[in-house]
Amino acid sequence: MAVLYRLTNMAAVGLALLGTLGILLMVVHITLDVVLRSTLSISIPATLELVTRYYLITLALLPLGWVEWRRSMISVEALEGMMGPRLIRISDVLVSLLSAGIYTILAVATWDKAMEQYHIGAFVMSLNVPMPVWPTYFVLPIAFALAAFVCLVRLPLLVSGETYDTPAQEER
């Protein structure tokens, strides 16, 4: 089981790092575009399309599994003060199951859309040049599938009451 936890952690951290790389590339790209436009009146082609179709999707969704793994999602603990440890554990298991189900539904739905966009070769025109956008449609099902997987991998720990060390828990 420990190997599965390490692999899940590595996958989640890997996708989070890809999201971080997306942020870095976006900052460099936009900064370069602004500097070139301001100084030399030259604009980098397709900046708007790359930012909206590639960078933003990457940085918004790829870290989703990492956030789930760290247990850093927004949570409301209004009733936990009135619950005992066993009821809190049951609640955590149910929330994890529900989250995994929702992520799975989203992964399947977005996979179908991604395949549809792949088959038609979806693109946008930028300065009379077709720019393919179908690859970005695959980010969603990958991100949702990893988040669902993280929720499912976490279930045995929640059921047994054991914990695994995450940076979010260490910060508390």
Secondary structure, 3 states (H helix, E strand, C coil): CHHHHHHHHHHHHHHHHHHHHHHHHHHHHHHHHHHHHHHHCCCCCCHHHHHHHHHHHHHHHCCHHHHHHCCCCCCCCCCHHHCCHHHHHHHHHHHHHHHHHHHHHHHHHHHHHHHHHHHHCCEEEECCEEEECHHHHHHHHHHHHHHHHHHHHHHHHHHHCCCCCCHHHHHC
